[in-house]
């Protein structure tokens, strides 16, 4: 049995504007499902974190389901 191939990842850019004293490195990638991710490498930390920004809100609620966007956010 062979292992499945990993999904392709496209490198979008590494050339992001940042302050001169910022020691972190940044990379934007696009996953096979078209989701873009900003990767940040900080050599001075031993922690990892993740965040997600979804571009929807209460204006995306269906007429018959008010509050659904708020419910999903939790």
PEFEN-V482677 format. One record per run of one state. SS is the DSSP state (@ for helix, = for strand, . for the rest). FROM is the first residue (numbers start at 0). TO is the last residue. If there is no record, write none. Layout:
# PEFEN-V482677
SS/FROM/TO
SS/FROM/TO
This chain:
# PEFEN-V482677
./0/8
=/9/12
./13/23
=/24/29
./30/34
=/35/40
./41/56
@/57/59
./60/66
@/67/72
./73/73
